[in-house]
Amino acid sequence: MTTNPSNSNGPSQLTYLLATIDDAESLASLISLAFRSEPTGQTWLFDSQEQRIEVATPELVSQMIADPNVSMLIGHLPSTPQEPVTTCYLRRPAPDPALEPHRTPGAAWLGFLCVVPAYHGNGYGKAQLDYAEQHVRDEWKVDALEIDYVGSRLQLAGWYERCGYVATGKKRPFPYGEKGRQILAEGLEMLVLRKRLEAS
């Protein structure tokens, strides 16, 4: 019999670790699975998973994990201790703001906040975000965190706004890559949100 993952594992059951190189393959799969599951019409042109590209590769994730300015976080549940359920990456404030004009000087950066689709609706994304904010504030002593999102994803923007994030007015081009324009909607752009982190 199949059981709903939410029956025995609430968000308070998540435990968090810093990713290591050994986690790169599983995290790349998680990130791609999460982003490939987005509804057609917001970013993707086709429902078929075969026509959707991988968003992250093990090589890319390995580079992020090895970067001394990055913390890649993983959330696990007691029922699946070997399988990541959530992840995100955090980057320290930009050392040279001129190279990343979409970022606010002094703010950390959040990316690839993902939850395994089978666990959506259980509060795990918010729990992972809360832990990421705590990490930035307590470990790095940084009091602001920024993210960006695809501008067409209004529901996602609303979720971040309910979590305390506000628009900075900055944006950057969407990273279509080599094949993106064949399978992704035209006119996409990345809009930046920011949150001031209160002292714990």
ZALOLUM-766341 format. One record per residue (C-alpha): chain; z, x, y. Coordinates in Angstrom, 2 decimals, decimal comma, padded with zeros to 5 digits. Layout:
BEGIN
<pt chaine="A" c3="Z" c1="X" c2="Y"/>
...
END
This chain:
BEGIN
<pt chaine="A" c3="000,00" c1="000,00" c2="000,00"/>
<pt chaine="A" c3="-000,87" c1="001,32" c2="003,50"/>
<pt chaine="A" c3="001,94" c1="001,27" c2="006,05"/>
<pt chaine="A" c3="001,69" c1="001,31" c2="009,82"/>
<pt chaine="A" c3="002,71" c1="004,76" c2="011,14"/>
<pt chaine="A" c3="004,87" c1="003,07" c2="013,80"/>
<pt chaine="A" c3="007,17" c1="001,39" c2="011,26"/>
<pt chaine="A" c3="009,48" c1="004,38" c2="010,82"/>
<pt chaine="A" c3="008,51" c1="006,87" c2="013,51"/>
<pt chaine="A" c3="009,26" c1="006,03" c2="017,13"/>
<pt chaine="A" c3="008,47" c1="008,43" c2="019,98"/>
<pt chaine="A" c3="012,04" c1="009,76" c2="019,91"/>
<pt chaine="A" c3="011,26" c1="011,16" c2="016,45"/>
<pt chaine="A" c3="008,67" c1="013,60" c2="017,80"/>
<pt chaine="A" c3="009,60" c1="017,27" c2="017,74"/>
<pt chaine="A" c3="007,70" c1="019,83" c2="019,79"/>
<pt chaine="A" c3="006,53" c1="023,38" c2="019,17"/>
<pt chaine="A" c3="004,41" c1="025,95" c2="020,95"/>
<pt chaine="A" c3="001,10" c1="026,32" c2="019,15"/>
<pt chaine="A" c3="000,12" c1="029,57" c2="017,42"/>
<pt chaine="A" c3="-003,32" c1="030,85" c2="016,45"/>
<pt chaine="A" c3="-002,78" c1="029,34" c2="012,99"/>
<pt chaine="A" c3="-002,81" c1="025,89" c2="014,63"/>
<pt chaine="A" c3="-006,21" c1="026,31" c2="016,31"/>
<pt chaine="A" c3="-008,31" c1="024,56" c2="013,68"/>
<pt chaine="A" c3="-006,08" c1="021,51" c2="013,31"/>
<pt chaine="A" c3="-005,70" c1="021,14" c2="017,08"/>
<pt chaine="A" c3="-009,45" c1="021,40" c2="017,66"/>
<pt chaine="A" c3="-009,91" c1="018,60" c2="015,12"/>
<pt chaine="A" c3="-007,22" c1="016,47" c2="016,78"/>
<pt chaine="A" c3="-008,70" c1="016,93" c2="020,27"/>
<pt chaine="A" c3="-012,24" c1="016,15" c2="019,16"/>
<pt chaine="A" c3="-011,09" c1="013,13" c2="017,13"/>
<pt chaine="A" c3="-009,17" c1="011,74" c2="020,10"/>
<pt chaine="A" c3="-011,98" c1="012,19" c2="022,63"/>
<pt chaine="A" c3="-014,71" c1="011,02" c2="020,26"/>
<pt chaine="A" c3="-012,80" c1="007,73" c2="019,80"/>
<pt chaine="A" c3="-013,24" c1="006,72" c2="023,47"/>
<pt chaine="A" c3="-015,10" c1="003,40" c2="023,87"/>
<pt chaine="A" c3="-018,83" c1="003,43" c2="024,52"/>
<pt chaine="A" c3="-019,67" c1="002,61" c2="028,13"/>
<pt chaine="A" c3="-016,95" c1="004,75" c2="029,68"/>
<pt chaine="A" c3="-018,31" c1="008,14" c2="028,71"/>
<pt chaine="A" c3="-020,36" c1="007,97" c2="025,51"/>
<pt chaine="A" c3="-023,77" c1="006,29" c2="025,30"/>
<pt chaine="A" c3="-023,62" c1="005,58" c2="021,56"/>
<pt chaine="A" c3="-021,09" c1="004,09" c2="019,14"/>
<pt chaine="A" c3="-022,26" c1="006,31" c2="016,29"/>
<pt chaine="A" c3="-019,84" c1="009,17" c2="015,68"/>
<pt chaine="A" c3="-022,77" c1="011,25" c2="014,41"/>
<pt chaine="A" c3="-024,24" c1="011,19" c2="017,90"/>
<pt chaine="A" c3="-021,05" c1="012,42" c2="019,55"/>
<pt chaine="A" c3="-020,33" c1="016,11" c2="020,04"/>
<pt chaine="A" c3="-017,17" c1="018,05" c2="019,24"/>
<pt chaine="A" c3="-015,09" c1="018,37" c2="022,40"/>
<pt chaine="A" c3="-013,14" c1="021,43" c2="021,25"/>
<pt chaine="A" c3="-013,76" c1="024,20" c2="018,75"/>
<pt chaine="A" c3="-011,23" c1="026,40" c2="016,93"/>
<pt chaine="A" c3="-012,56" c1="029,34" c2="018,97"/>
<pt chaine="A" c3="-011,89" c1="027,56" c2="022,29"/>
<pt chaine="A" c3="-008,41" c1="026,49" c2="021,21"/>
<pt chaine="A" c3="-007,65" c1="030,01" c2="019,96"/>
<pt chaine="A" c3="-008,59" c1="031,40" c2="023,39"/>
<pt chaine="A" c3="-006,26" c1="028,92" c2="025,10"/>
<pt chaine="A" c3="-003,37" c1="029,70" c2="022,77"/>
<pt chaine="A" c3="-003,84" c1="033,45" c2="023,32"/>
<pt chaine="A" c3="-003,93" c1="033,10" c2="027,12"/>
<pt chaine="A" c3="-000,57" c1="034,29" c2="028,55"/>
<pt chaine="A" c3="-000,88" c1="031,72" c2="031,36"/>
<pt chaine="A" c3="-001,17" c1="028,81" c2="028,93"/>
<pt chaine="A" c3="001,33" c1="026,90" c2="026,80"/>
<pt chaine="A" c3="-000,25" c1="024,73" c2="024,10"/>
<pt chaine="A" c3="002,24" c1="022,13" c2="022,89"/>
<pt chaine="A" c3="002,27" c1="020,22" c2="019,61"/>
<pt chaine="A" c3="004,19" c1="017,10" c2="018,65"/>
<pt chaine="A" c3="005,14" c1="016,48" c2="014,99"/>
<pt chaine="A" c3="006,79" c1="013,60" c2="013,16"/>
<pt chaine="A" c3="009,30" c1="013,99" c2="010,30"/>
<pt chaine="A" c3="006,95" c1="012,09" c2="007,99"/>
<pt chaine="A" c3="004,05" c1="014,51" c2="008,65"/>
<pt chaine="A" c3="005,65" c1="017,87" c2="009,50"/>
<pt chaine="A" c3="002,49" c1="019,87" c2="008,76"/>
<pt chaine="A" c3="000,13" c1="017,65" c2="010,77"/>
<pt chaine="A" c3="000,08" c1="017,54" c2="014,59"/>
<pt chaine="A" c3="000,30" c1="014,01" c2="015,98"/>
<pt chaine="A" c3="000,08" c1="014,91" c2="019,68"/>
<pt chaine="A" c3="-000,97" c1="017,91" c2="021,71"/>
<pt chaine="A" c3="-001,67" c1="019,09" c2="025,24"/>
<pt chaine="A" c3="-002,16" c1="022,35" c2="027,04"/>
<pt chaine="A" c3="-000,47" c1="023,55" c2="030,20"/>
<pt chaine="A" c3="-001,73" c1="026,22" c2="032,58"/>
<pt chaine="A" c3="000,40" c1="028,01" c2="035,12"/>
<pt chaine="A" c3="-000,48" c1="027,68" c2="038,83"/>
<pt chaine="A" c3="-003,81" c1="029,30" c2="039,69"/>
<pt chaine="A" c3="-003,38" c1="032,98" c2="040,64"/>
<pt chaine="A" c3="-006,41" c1="032,73" c2="042,94"/>
<pt chaine="A" c3="-006,79" c1="029,18" c2="044,31"/>
<pt chaine="A" c3="-010,21" c1="030,04" c2="045,74"/>
<pt chaine="A" c3="-011,58" c1="030,23" c2="042,18"/>
<pt chaine="A" c3="-010,32" c1="026,72" c2="041,31"/>
<pt chaine="A" c3="-010,67" c1="024,68" c2="044,52"/>
<pt chaine="A" c3="-009,96" c1="021,39" c2="042,74"/>
<pt chaine="A" c3="-006,37" c1="022,56" c2="042,11"/>
<pt chaine="A" c3="-003,49" c1="022,47" c2="044,57"/>
<pt chaine="A" c3="-001,86" c1="025,89" c2="045,09"/>
<pt chaine="A" c3="001,48" c1="026,09" c2="043,30"/>
<pt chaine="A" c3="000,79" c1="023,24" c2="040,85"/>
<pt chaine="A" c3="000,57" c1="023,65" c2="037,09"/>
<pt chaine="A" c3="-002,32" c1="022,05" c2="035,21"/>
<pt chaine="A" c3="-002,34" c1="019,69" c2="032,22"/>
<pt chaine="A" c3="-005,30" c1="019,20" c2="029,88"/>
<pt chaine="A" c3="-006,25" c1="017,82" c2="026,47"/>
<pt chaine="A" c3="-003,36" c1="015,37" c2="026,27"/>
<pt chaine="A" c3="-004,20" c1="013,74" c2="022,93"/>
<pt chaine="A" c3="-002,70" c1="011,49" c2="020,28"/>
<pt chaine="A" c3="-004,14" c1="010,97" c2="016,81"/>
<pt chaine="A" c3="-005,93" c1="007,59" c2="017,16"/>
<pt chaine="A" c3="-004,06" c1="006,08" c2="014,19"/>
<pt chaine="A" c3="-000,84" c1="006,49" c2="016,20"/>
<pt chaine="A" c3="-002,04" c1="004,95" c2="019,46"/>
<pt chaine="A" c3="000,21" c1="002,30" c2="020,98"/>
<pt chaine="A" c3="003,49" c1="003,83" c2="019,81"/>
<pt chaine="A" c3="004,50" c1="005,64" c2="023,00"/>
<pt chaine="A" c3="003,63" c1="009,11" c2="021,68"/>
<pt chaine="A" c3="001,33" c1="009,98" c2="024,58"/>
<pt chaine="A" c3="004,04" c1="009,22" c2="027,12"/>
<pt chaine="A" c3="006,60" c1="011,17" c2="025,07"/>
<pt chaine="A" c3="004,28" c1="014,21" c2="024,93"/>
<pt chaine="A" c3="003,62" c1="013,94" c2="028,66"/>
<pt chaine="A" c3="007,36" c1="013,75" c2="029,42"/>
<pt chaine="A" c3="007,96" c1="016,87" c2="027,33"/>
<pt chaine="A" c3="005,10" c1="018,70" c2="029,06"/>
<pt chaine="A" c3="006,54" c1="017,88" c2="032,47"/>
<pt chaine="A" c3="009,96" c1="019,11" c2="031,33"/>
<pt chaine="A" c3="008,40" c1="022,36" c2="030,10"/>
<pt chaine="A" c3="006,66" c1="022,98" c2="033,43"/>
<pt chaine="A" c3="009,77" c1="022,18" c2="035,43"/>
<pt chaine="A" c3="012,41" c1="023,94" c2="033,29"/>
<pt chaine="A" c3="010,52" c1="026,87" c2="031,75"/>
<pt chaine="A" c3="008,13" c1="027,75" c2="034,58"/>
<pt chaine="A" c3="010,23" c1="026,48" c2="037,53"/>
<pt chaine="A" c3="007,16" c1="024,70" c2="038,91"/>
<pt chaine="A" c3="007,63" c1="021,39" c2="040,69"/>
<pt chaine="A" c3="004,14" c1="019,86" c2="040,54"/>
<pt chaine="A" c3="001,70" c1="019,07" c2="037,75"/>
<pt chaine="A" c3="-001,97" c1="018,08" c2="038,06"/>
<pt chaine="A" c3="-004,52" c1="016,65" c2="035,65"/>
<pt chaine="A" c3="-008,05" c1="015,38" c2="035,93"/>
<pt chaine="A" c3="-009,78" c1="012,51" c2="034,17"/>
<pt chaine="A" c3="-013,28" c1="011,09" c2="033,85"/>
<pt chaine="A" c3="-013,65" c1="008,80" c2="036,86"/>
<pt chaine="A" c3="-015,17" c1="005,96" c2="034,82"/>
<pt chaine="A" c3="-012,02" c1="005,67" c2="032,69"/>
<pt chaine="A" c3="-010,10" c1="003,29" c2="034,94"/>
<pt chaine="A" c3="-007,66" c1="002,24" c2="032,22"/>
<pt chaine="A" c3="-006,65" c1="005,86" c2="031,66"/>
<pt chaine="A" c3="-006,26" c1="006,39" c2="035,41"/>
<pt chaine="A" c3="-003,99" c1="003,35" c2="035,54"/>
<pt chaine="A" c3="-001,86" c1="004,75" c2="032,71"/>
<pt chaine="A" c3="-001,34" c1="008,04" c2="034,56"/>
<pt chaine="A" c3="-000,55" c1="006,17" c2="037,76"/>
<pt chaine="A" c3="002,15" c1="004,21" c2="035,95"/>
<pt chaine="A" c3="003,53" c1="007,60" c2="034,84"/>
<pt chaine="A" c3="003,87" c1="008,64" c2="038,49"/>
<pt chaine="A" c3="000,58" c1="010,45" c2="039,16"/>
<pt chaine="A" c3="-001,35" c1="009,92" c2="042,39"/>
<pt chaine="A" c3="-004,87" c1="010,87" c2="043,44"/>
<pt chaine="A" c3="-005,24" c1="014,11" c2="045,39"/>
<pt chaine="A" c3="-008,73" c1="013,23" c2="046,63"/>
<pt chaine="A" c3="-010,17" c1="016,29" c2="044,91"/>
<pt chaine="A" c3="-012,80" c1="016,24" c2="042,19"/>
<pt chaine="A" c3="-015,06" c1="018,54" c2="040,20"/>
<pt chaine="A" c3="-018,31" c1="018,14" c2="038,27"/>
<pt chaine="A" c3="-018,13" c1="016,80" c2="034,74"/>
<pt chaine="A" c3="-018,74" c1="019,60" c2="032,19"/>
<pt chaine="A" c3="-021,79" c1="018,14" c2="030,44"/>
<pt chaine="A" c3="-022,67" c1="021,36" c2="028,64"/>
<pt chaine="A" c3="-025,94" c1="021,94" c2="026,83"/>
<pt chaine="A" c3="-026,38" c1="018,56" c2="025,07"/>
<pt chaine="A" c3="-024,04" c1="016,33" c2="027,05"/>
<pt chaine="A" c3="-026,65" c1="014,49" c2="029,09"/>
<pt chaine="A" c3="-028,33" c1="013,29" c2="025,91"/>
<pt chaine="A" c3="-025,26" c1="011,41" c2="024,67"/>
<pt chaine="A" c3="-022,97" c1="010,96" c2="027,71"/>
<pt chaine="A" c3="-023,34" c1="008,62" c2="030,67"/>
<pt chaine="A" c3="-024,92" c1="009,93" c2="033,87"/>
<pt chaine="A" c3="-022,93" c1="010,36" c2="037,06"/>
<pt chaine="A" c3="-019,62" c1="011,32" c2="035,45"/>
<pt chaine="A" c3="-017,14" c1="013,32" c2="037,51"/>
<pt chaine="A" c3="-013,59" c1="014,57" c2="037,09"/>
<pt chaine="A" c3="-011,00" c1="013,20" c2="039,51"/>
<pt chaine="A" c3="-007,67" c1="014,95" c2="040,08"/>
<pt chaine="A" c3="-004,20" c1="013,37" c2="039,93"/>
<pt chaine="A" c3="-000,90" c1="014,99" c2="040,84"/>
<pt chaine="A" c3="002,80" c1="014,37" c2="040,23"/>
<pt chaine="A" c3="005,81" c1="015,88" c2="041,93"/>
<pt chaine="A" c3="008,33" c1="016,82" c2="039,24"/>
<pt chaine="A" c3="011,91" c1="015,91" c2="040,03"/>
<pt chaine="A" c3="014,73" c1="018,24" c2="039,06"/>
<pt chaine="A" c3="016,42" c1="017,25" c2="035,79"/>
END
